[in-house]
Amino acid sequence: MKDCKTPSILIAYPSCFHYPVWMERLEVKTSQLLLASYLAQCCSVTYADFEVSIGRPNTPTQIRRYERRVRDYFSSNDVDILALSCWTSLSYQATITSARIFRELYPDRLIVVGGYHPSARPSDFISTDNLIDYVICGEGELALQTIAESYRSSGRPTQTEIVPGPPFTARHFVGYNWPLVDSFIREHFPDGLGNIYMYLSRGCPFGCSFCMEPLKDRHWRAFSPQDAVREMHAAVKRYGAYAVAISDACFGMRPAWRREFLQRLVASDPQFWVVFETRPEYVNPDDILLLAKLKLEIQFGIESGSPEMLLLMKKTRQPEKFLARFRDVSHLLSDHGILHRANMILNHPGETRKTLEKTFELIDTELERRESYLMWACHGYMHFPGCELDTNRKYYEETFGSRYLSPEWWKDDEDQYENSQRFVPSRDLDGANVDLWKRMHAEREQRMKDTLAPRAFRFAANKYFLDWRDDPRYRQSKTTMDVS
């Protein structure tokens, strides 16, 4: 039993407003669970996820319903500290709404917010009425622990305080305290969890222009390989999941760690699928021999086929070498029948017709290979605060003619997914040319299907490109995939 002097904490994900339902991907927020697991060592902790339990409101009527249900939840869950996980800018409005309801009910209790958006825009949470007590910038565990330990003696601060979150080191890793979410999962996932997103490491040493990850400590830290494999199996056994998606910002950066992890994972004979994203530098031929023994999908953040854009994106200092490594690794993966995906970002600030042509030259070259296991995922640039593209907006505007059409879209009462992409990358891709990449992609879609091996085609149709199921090749396929 915990000391009665320790405060009770509700760690809640507040959901998103004005985010299209068709984009919905409900999951257990395991980053939030890791925060709760650490704090549960010293405090009474409750986990809540209003996205799952209430939904994503998109209309005034739905928002009013959301407010009623959040008020009911807070009224029946009396806690000392409300810790809101504003993980992404998409959650900004829901975070403020939830905080206001809690403050009306409990004027003397603490409200703390953390996540990528507070780290990027702490000023968004400062108001004349001091609605928020603490804004944590960076990683949350140690900062929130300090706030909780001083709550009984200090109470509420007189004004909103911005608190730097100290880095969470490997020695602090406590693993996943699944009992904290057992009742939540039973209620909202009665059939169990099909897919579990898990974090096995933290930190990314790279500073990609479009990424918010540099807002946190960039030093790479991980569970031991033994603990990482044990955590995966424990989660799958507990909830009967068919897949574990490793959500690390930079999976397997250290070769020795990666090698031991893969050896232990293969030796454990997992019957579940494993999905992770990494860089081509972090996959070598010896790794591929081990990966071929797993039910596996690898994703690579390649972003562009243009060396000029890769430099501008700060993806790599050696773009030609980076792309050559990707091609070599991709070919080996296909030779071993390993499913893998290249994630591409088109219309990044500074993109031009010339750089688009280079990207699609890369794609065209790879589409000449038959029986491939390489899938292409092309997406338009989404603007988020806190990344280098945000802090250096003036440079992109003056140099390339980039235009940010909804620079604070998270405050708009409109489709936030669409508004985050309302962007002109350059003078060269203005007007009708803004969507040039979509036309170039559409021209190649049939070849993107045809080049895939039957198993890879069916996998892609089942998981990513549902309209491919209308293709005669899908209907005629006799391959059975156990991924929905």
DAWO-V855961 format. One record per residue. N is the residue number from 1. SS is DSSP state (H for helix, E for strand, - for the rest). PHI is phi in whole degrees, 0 to 359 (NA if undefined). PSI is psi in whole degrees, -180 to 180 (NA if undefined). Layout:
n=N ss=SS phi=PHI psi=PSI
n=N ss=SS phi=PHI psi=PSI
This chain:
n=1 ss=- phi=NA psi=138
n=2 ss=- phi=281 psi=153
n=3 ss=- phi=302 psi=132
n=4 ss=- phi=295 psi=-15
n=5 ss=- phi=280 psi=-14
n=6 ss=- phi=279 psi=141
n=7 ss=- phi=283 psi=159
n=8 ss=E phi=265 psi=141
n=9 ss=E phi=233 psi=133
n=10 ss=E phi=255 psi=115
n=11 ss=E phi=260 psi=111
n=12 ss=E phi=234 psi=137
n=13 ss=E phi=266 psi=122
n=14 ss=- phi=275 psi=-2
n=15 ss=- phi=84 psi=-166
n=16 ss=- phi=226 psi=148
n=17 ss=- phi=254 psi=150
n=18 ss=- phi=56 psi=42
n=19 ss=- phi=240 psi=127
n=20 ss=- phi=301 psi=138
n=21 ss=H phi=299 psi=-34
n=22 ss=H phi=294 psi=-16
n=23 ss=H phi=273 psi=-2
n=24 ss=- phi=295 psi=131
n=25 ss=- phi=224 psi=92
n=26 ss=- phi=285 psi=136
n=27 ss=- phi=203 psi=165
n=28 ss=- phi=279 psi=126
n=29 ss=- phi=281 psi=91
n=30 ss=H phi=285 psi=-20
n=31 ss=H phi=294 psi=-39
n=32 ss=H phi=292 psi=-37
n=33 ss=H phi=294 psi=-38
n=34 ss=H phi=297 psi=-40
n=35 ss=H phi=300 psi=-47
n=36 ss=H phi=296 psi=-38
n=37 ss=H phi=297 psi=-41
n=38 ss=H phi=292 psi=-46
n=39 ss=H phi=289 psi=-23
n=40 ss=- phi=295 psi=-14
n=41 ss=- phi=291 psi=-23
n=42 ss=- phi=231 psi=-12
n=43 ss=- phi=224 psi=164
n=44 ss=E phi=278 psi=120
n=45 ss=E phi=238 psi=136
n=46 ss=E phi=239 psi=140
n=47 ss=E phi=254 psi=134
n=48 ss=E phi=219 psi=148
n=49 ss=E phi=220 psi=101
n=50 ss=H phi=286 psi=-19
n=51 ss=H phi=297 psi=-43
n=52 ss=H phi=281 psi=-46
n=53 ss=H phi=279 psi=-25
n=54 ss=- phi=242 psi=-42
n=55 ss=- phi=118 psi=-175
n=56 ss=- phi=251 psi=102
n=57 ss=- phi=286 psi=138
n=58 ss=- phi=238 psi=-10
n=59 ss=- phi=232 psi=162
n=60 ss=H phi=305 psi=-40
n=61 ss=H phi=296 psi=-44
n=62 ss=H phi=293 psi=-35
n=63 ss=H phi=293 psi=-40
n=64 ss=H phi=296 psi=-39
n=65 ss=H phi=296 psi=-43
n=66 ss=H phi=302 psi=-46
n=67 ss=H phi=299 psi=-41
n=68 ss=H phi=297 psi=-44
n=69 ss=H phi=289 psi=-35
n=70 ss=H phi=293 psi=-41
n=71 ss=H phi=299 psi=-43
n=72 ss=H phi=298 psi=-41
n=73 ss=H phi=295 psi=-48
n=74 ss=H phi=297 psi=-37
n=75 ss=H phi=297 psi=-31
n=76 ss=H phi=261 psi=2
n=77 ss=- phi=229 psi=83
n=78 ss=- phi=281 psi=112
n=79 ss=- phi=229 psi=164
n=80 ss=- phi=279 psi=-37
n=81 ss=E phi=229 psi=129
n=82 ss=E phi=258 psi=118
n=83 ss=E phi=250 psi=109
n=84 ss=E phi=263 psi=128
n=85 ss=E phi=267 psi=93
n=86 ss=- phi=272 psi=70
n=87 ss=- phi=303 psi=-40
n=88 ss=- phi=225 psi=162
n=89 ss=H phi=299 psi=-24
n=90 ss=H phi=298 psi=-20
n=91 ss=H phi=262 psi=6
n=92 ss=H phi=300 psi=-52
n=93 ss=H phi=295 psi=-39
n=94 ss=H phi=294 psi=-34
n=95 ss=H phi=296 psi=-48
n=96 ss=H phi=296 psi=-42
n=97 ss=H phi=298 psi=-46
n=98 ss=H phi=297 psi=-41
n=99 ss=H phi=297 psi=-41
n=100 ss=H phi=295 psi=-40
n=101 ss=H phi=295 psi=-45
n=102 ss=H phi=298 psi=-41
n=103 ss=H phi=296 psi=-38
n=104 ss=H phi=297 psi=-38
n=105 ss=H phi=281 psi=-37
n=106 ss=- phi=227 psi=80
n=107 ss=- phi=299 psi=-26
n=108 ss=- phi=259 psi=2
n=109 ss=- phi=272 psi=165
n=110 ss=E phi=271 psi=143
n=111 ss=E phi=235 psi=124
n=112 ss=E phi=237 psi=138
n=113 ss=E phi=237 psi=147
n=114 ss=E phi=208 psi=172
n=115 ss=- phi=128 psi=-175
n=116 ss=H phi=294 psi=-43
n=117 ss=H phi=293 psi=-46
n=118 ss=H phi=300 psi=-33
n=119 ss=H phi=292 psi=-34
n=120 ss=H phi=277 psi=-39
n=121 ss=- phi=227 psi=65
n=122 ss=H phi=301 psi=-28
n=123 ss=H phi=294 psi=-22
n=124 ss=H phi=295 psi=-15
n=125 ss=H phi=250 psi=10
n=126 ss=- phi=257 psi=125
n=127 ss=- phi=223 psi=164
n=128 ss=- phi=296 psi=-27
n=129 ss=- phi=269 psi=7
n=130 ss=- phi=51 psi=49
n=131 ss=- phi=303 psi=-47
n=132 ss=- phi=264 psi=136
n=133 ss=- phi=274 psi=-46
n=134 ss=E phi=226 psi=135
n=135 ss=E phi=246 psi=115
n=136 ss=E phi=268 psi=125
n=137 ss=E phi=254 psi=119
n=138 ss=E phi=107 psi=-151
n=139 ss=- phi=280 psi=143
n=140 ss=- phi=265 psi=-23
n=141 ss=H phi=302 psi=-56
n=142 ss=H phi=291 psi=-37
n=143 ss=H phi=294 psi=-43
n=144 ss=H phi=292 psi=-35
n=145 ss=H phi=298 psi=-44
n=146 ss=H phi=297 psi=-43
n=147 ss=H phi=298 psi=-43
n=148 ss=H phi=295 psi=-41
n=149 ss=H phi=292 psi=-25
n=150 ss=- phi=262 psi=0
n=151 ss=H phi=299 psi=-47
n=152 ss=H phi=298 psi=-35
n=153 ss=H phi=269 psi=-27
n=154 ss=H phi=256 psi=-29
n=155 ss=- phi=66 psi=-152
n=156 ss=- phi=280 psi=141
n=157 ss=- phi=289 psi=159
n=158 ss=- phi=286 psi=-21
n=159 ss=- phi=211 psi=164
n=160 ss=- phi=300 psi=131
n=161 ss=E phi=248 psi=133
n=162 ss=E phi=265 psi=122
n=163 ss=E phi=243 psi=124
n=164 ss=E phi=287 psi=133
n=165 ss=E phi=271 psi=114
n=166 ss=- phi=300 psi=149
n=167 ss=- phi=300 psi=142
n=168 ss=- phi=268 psi=112
n=169 ss=- phi=272 psi=167
n=170 ss=H phi=300 psi=-32
n=171 ss=H phi=292 psi=-16
n=172 ss=H phi=274 psi=-13
n=173 ss=- phi=298 psi=125
n=174 ss=- phi=244 psi=-4
n=175 ss=- phi=85 psi=-178
n=176 ss=- phi=268 psi=121
n=177 ss=- phi=269 psi=80
n=178 ss=- phi=298 psi=-31
n=179 ss=H phi=305 psi=-25
n=180 ss=H phi=297 psi=-25
n=181 ss=H phi=243 psi=5
n=182 ss=H phi=303 psi=-50
n=183 ss=H phi=293 psi=-36
n=184 ss=H phi=298 psi=-44
n=185 ss=H phi=291 psi=-41
n=186 ss=H phi=300 psi=-39
n=187 ss=H phi=285 psi=-42
n=188 ss=H phi=254 psi=-13
n=189 ss=- phi=230 psi=66
n=190 ss=- phi=299 psi=-24
n=191 ss=- phi=268 psi=9
n=192 ss=- phi=88 psi=-178
n=193 ss=- phi=260 psi=119
n=194 ss=- phi=287 psi=-39
n=195 ss=E phi=227 psi=134
n=196 ss=E phi=242 psi=124
n=197 ss=E phi=270 psi=126
n=198 ss=E phi=228 psi=146
n=199 ss=- phi=252 psi=123
n=200 ss=- phi=251 psi=-13
n=201 ss=E phi=211 psi=169
n=202 ss=E phi=225 psi=157
n=203 ss=- phi=93 psi=143
n=204 ss=- phi=217 psi=123
n=205 ss=- phi=283 psi=-8
n=206 ss=- phi=272 psi=160
n=207 ss=- phi=233 psi=55
n=208 ss=- phi=303 psi=140
n=209 ss=- phi=299 psi=-30
n=210 ss=- phi=264 psi=-2
n=211 ss=- phi=257 psi=143
n=212 ss=- phi=269 psi=-4
n=213 ss=H phi=301 psi=-35
n=214 ss=H phi=298 psi=-9
n=215 ss=H phi=294 psi=-20
n=216 ss=- phi=255 psi=175
n=217 ss=- phi=298 psi=134
n=218 ss=- phi=266 psi=-1
n=219 ss=- phi=287 psi=132
n=220 ss=- phi=280 psi=127
n=221 ss=E phi=225 psi=146
n=222 ss=E phi=210 psi=158
n=223 ss=- phi=301 psi=156
n=224 ss=- phi=297 psi=152
n=225 ss=H phi=307 psi=-40
n=226 ss=H phi=297 psi=-46
n=227 ss=H phi=292 psi=-37
n=228 ss=H phi=298 psi=-46
n=229 ss=H phi=295 psi=-41
n=230 ss=H phi=297 psi=-41
n=231 ss=H phi=297 psi=-41
n=232 ss=H phi=297 psi=-49
n=233 ss=H phi=294 psi=-37
n=234 ss=H phi=297 psi=-41
n=235 ss=H phi=293 psi=-44
n=236 ss=H phi=296 psi=-43
n=237 ss=H phi=296 psi=-37
n=238 ss=H phi=291 psi=-37
n=239 ss=H phi=240 psi=4
n=240 ss=- phi=65 psi=33
n=241 ss=- phi=289 psi=150
n=242 ss=- phi=265 psi=-12
n=243 ss=E phi=209 psi=149
n=244 ss=E phi=241 psi=120
n=245 ss=E phi=260 psi=110
n=246 ss=E phi=282 psi=118
n=247 ss=- phi=259 psi=18
n=248 ss=- phi=301 psi=145
n=249 ss=- phi=294 psi=-30
n=250 ss=- phi=211 psi=79
n=251 ss=- phi=293 psi=136
n=252 ss=- phi=65 psi=36
n=253 ss=- phi=296 psi=-39
n=254 ss=- phi=271 psi=122
n=255 ss=H phi=303 psi=-42
n=256 ss=H phi=295 psi=-43
n=257 ss=H phi=298 psi=-47
n=258 ss=H phi=300 psi=-45
n=259 ss=H phi=299 psi=-49
n=260 ss=H phi=295 psi=-40
n=261 ss=H phi=300 psi=-48
n=262 ss=H phi=295 psi=-40
n=263 ss=H phi=298 psi=-45
n=264 ss=H phi=292 psi=-39
n=265 ss=H phi=295 psi=-45
n=266 ss=H phi=298 psi=-44
n=267 ss=H phi=297 psi=-26
n=268 ss=- phi=281 psi=-7
n=269 ss=- phi=53 psi=60
n=270 ss=- phi=291 psi=139
n=271 ss=- phi=262 psi=-1
n=272 ss=- phi=262 psi=161
n=273 ss=E phi=284 psi=151
n=274 ss=E phi=236 psi=132
n=275 ss=E phi=232 psi=134
n=276 ss=E phi=208 psi=158
n=277 ss=E phi=247 psi=138
n=278 ss=E phi=208 psi=-171
n=279 ss=- phi=253 psi=153
n=280 ss=H phi=299 psi=-26
n=281 ss=H phi=295 psi=-21
n=282 ss=H phi=258 psi=25
n=283 ss=- phi=224 psi=122
n=284 ss=- phi=239 psi=171
n=285 ss=H phi=304 psi=-38
n=286 ss=H phi=294 psi=-39
n=287 ss=H phi=301 psi=-43
n=288 ss=H phi=296 psi=-35
n=289 ss=H phi=298 psi=-35
n=290 ss=H phi=283 psi=-43
n=291 ss=H phi=299 psi=-32
n=292 ss=- phi=294 psi=-14
n=293 ss=- phi=269 psi=0
n=294 ss=- phi=247 psi=159
n=295 ss=- phi=278 psi=109
n=296 ss=E phi=213 psi=147
n=297 ss=E phi=225 psi=131
n=298 ss=E phi=248 psi=138
n=299 ss=E phi=245 psi=138
n=300 ss=E phi=242 psi=129
n=301 ss=E phi=276 psi=86
n=302 ss=E phi=275 psi=-39
n=303 ss=E phi=74 psi=-43
n=304 ss=- phi=202 psi=154
n=305 ss=- phi=260 psi=5
n=306 ss=- phi=262 psi=119
n=307 ss=H phi=304 psi=-37
n=308 ss=H phi=298 psi=-44
n=309 ss=H phi=290 psi=-38
n=310 ss=H phi=298 psi=-35
n=311 ss=H phi=291 psi=-43
n=312 ss=H phi=296 psi=-36
n=313 ss=- phi=286 psi=-10
n=314 ss=- phi=60 psi=31
n=315 ss=- phi=286 psi=-36
n=316 ss=- phi=199 psi=154
n=317 ss=- phi=269 psi=-10
n=318 ss=- phi=232 psi=74
n=319 ss=H phi=297 psi=-39
n=320 ss=H phi=296 psi=-42
n=321 ss=H phi=294 psi=-40
n=322 ss=H phi=300 psi=-48
n=323 ss=H phi=291 psi=-38
n=324 ss=H phi=296 psi=-40
n=325 ss=H phi=296 psi=-42
n=326 ss=H phi=300 psi=-46
n=327 ss=H phi=299 psi=-44
n=328 ss=H phi=297 psi=-45
n=329 ss=H phi=295 psi=-44
n=330 ss=H phi=300 psi=-43
n=331 ss=H phi=296 psi=-41
n=332 ss=H phi=296 psi=-41
n=333 ss=H phi=298 psi=-43
n=334 ss=H phi=295 psi=-39
n=335 ss=H phi=300 psi=-29
n=336 ss=- phi=261 psi=8
n=337 ss=- phi=68 psi=32
n=338 ss=- phi=260 psi=122
n=339 ss=E phi=293 psi=132
n=340 ss=E phi=209 psi=157
n=341 ss=E phi=227 psi=138
n=342 ss=E phi=257 psi=118
n=343 ss=E phi=268 psi=125
n=344 ss=E phi=240 psi=140
n=345 ss=E phi=248 psi=113
n=346 ss=E phi=255 psi=154
n=347 ss=- phi=71 psi=22
n=348 ss=- phi=302 psi=145
n=349 ss=- phi=311 psi=130
n=350 ss=- phi=97 psi=-9
n=351 ss=- phi=297 psi=141
n=352 ss=- phi=226 psi=175
n=353 ss=H phi=299 psi=-37
n=354 ss=H phi=295 psi=-44
n=355 ss=H phi=289 psi=-34
n=356 ss=H phi=298 psi=-42
n=357 ss=H phi=300 psi=-39
n=358 ss=H phi=295 psi=-40
n=359 ss=H phi=297 psi=-46
n=360 ss=H phi=284 psi=-18
n=361 ss=H phi=295 psi=-43
n=362 ss=H phi=300 psi=-48
n=363 ss=H phi=299 psi=-45
n=364 ss=H phi=300 psi=-41
n=365 ss=H phi=298 psi=-43
n=366 ss=H phi=287 psi=-27
n=367 ss=H phi=287 psi=-9
n=368 ss=- phi=284 psi=-18
n=369 ss=- phi=282 psi=140
n=370 ss=- phi=260 psi=163
n=371 ss=- phi=53 psi=43
n=372 ss=E phi=277 psi=154
n=373 ss=- phi=246 psi=19
n=374 ss=E phi=261 psi=122
n=375 ss=E phi=255 psi=145
n=376 ss=E phi=252 psi=129
n=377 ss=E phi=238 psi=103
n=378 ss=E phi=255 psi=128
n=379 ss=E phi=225 psi=151
n=380 ss=E phi=282 psi=153
n=381 ss=- phi=298 psi=132
n=382 ss=- phi=250 psi=130
n=383 ss=- phi=270 psi=124
n=384 ss=- phi=235 psi=145
n=385 ss=- phi=289 psi=155
n=386 ss=- phi=96 psi=-19
n=387 ss=- phi=277 psi=172
n=388 ss=H phi=298 psi=-34
n=389 ss=H phi=296 psi=-26
n=390 ss=H phi=277 psi=-47
n=391 ss=H phi=290 psi=-25
n=392 ss=- phi=248 psi=35
n=393 ss=H phi=306 psi=-44
n=394 ss=H phi=301 psi=-38
n=395 ss=H phi=299 psi=-46
n=396 ss=H phi=291 psi=-36
n=397 ss=H phi=294 psi=-45
n=398 ss=H phi=283 psi=-37
n=399 ss=H phi=280 psi=-43
n=400 ss=H phi=247 psi=-12
n=401 ss=- phi=79 psi=22
n=402 ss=- phi=297 psi=144
n=403 ss=E phi=227 psi=125
n=404 ss=E phi=266 psi=102
n=405 ss=- phi=280 psi=-23
n=406 ss=- phi=225 psi=71
n=407 ss=- phi=297 psi=-23
n=408 ss=- phi=232 psi=56
n=409 ss=H phi=299 psi=-25
n=410 ss=H phi=291 psi=-11
n=411 ss=H phi=261 psi=-2
n=412 ss=- phi=275 psi=143
n=413 ss=- phi=268 psi=54
n=414 ss=- phi=220 psi=180
n=415 ss=- phi=301 psi=107
n=416 ss=H phi=283 psi=-28
n=417 ss=H phi=297 psi=-46
n=418 ss=H phi=292 psi=-44
n=419 ss=H phi=293 psi=-30
n=420 ss=- phi=294 psi=-17
n=421 ss=- phi=254 psi=6
n=422 ss=- phi=282 psi=94
n=423 ss=E phi=203 psi=139
n=424 ss=E phi=252 psi=116
n=425 ss=- phi=288 psi=-31
n=426 ss=- phi=194 psi=169
n=427 ss=H phi=299 psi=-34
n=428 ss=H phi=288 psi=-24
n=429 ss=H phi=243 psi=44
n=430 ss=- phi=263 psi=169
n=431 ss=H phi=61 psi=-132
n=432 ss=H phi=294 psi=-20
n=433 ss=H phi=279 psi=-7
n=434 ss=H phi=304 psi=-39
n=435 ss=H phi=263 psi=20
n=436 ss=H phi=303 psi=-39
n=437 ss=H phi=298 psi=-33
n=438 ss=H phi=293 psi=-39
n=439 ss=H phi=292 psi=-40
n=440 ss=H phi=295 psi=-37
n=441 ss=H phi=291 psi=-44
n=442 ss=H phi=300 psi=-35
n=443 ss=- phi=296 psi=-20
n=444 ss=- phi=250 psi=-1
n=445 ss=H phi=299 psi=-41
n=446 ss=H phi=297 psi=-41
n=447 ss=H phi=292 psi=-32
n=448 ss=H phi=297 psi=-30
n=449 ss=H phi=284 psi=-48
n=450 ss=H phi=294 psi=-31
n=451 ss=- phi=284 psi=-16
n=452 ss=E phi=283 psi=142
n=453 ss=- phi=298 psi=154
n=454 ss=H phi=308 psi=-43
n=455 ss=H phi=295 psi=-41
n=456 ss=H phi=292 psi=-39
n=457 ss=H phi=298 psi=-46
n=458 ss=H phi=293 psi=-39
n=459 ss=H phi=301 psi=-48
n=460 ss=H phi=298 psi=-41
n=461 ss=H phi=292 psi=-35
n=462 ss=H phi=285 psi=-33
n=463 ss=H phi=255 psi=-39
n=464 ss=- phi=244 psi=-45
n=465 ss=- phi=243 psi=79
n=466 ss=H phi=297 psi=-27
n=467 ss=H phi=291 psi=-16
n=468 ss=H phi=294 psi=-17
n=469 ss=H phi=293 psi=-16
n=470 ss=H phi=279 psi=-9
n=471 ss=- phi=287 psi=135
n=472 ss=H phi=307 psi=-32
n=473 ss=H phi=298 psi=-35
n=474 ss=H phi=290 psi=-45
n=475 ss=H phi=294 psi=-31
n=476 ss=H phi=275 psi=-14
n=477 ss=- phi=291 psi=140
n=478 ss=- phi=253 psi=3
n=479 ss=- phi=289 psi=136
n=480 ss=- phi=253 psi=123
n=481 ss=- phi=247 psi=141
n=482 ss=- phi=257 psi=29
n=483 ss=- phi=243 psi=126
n=484 ss=- phi=271 psi=NA
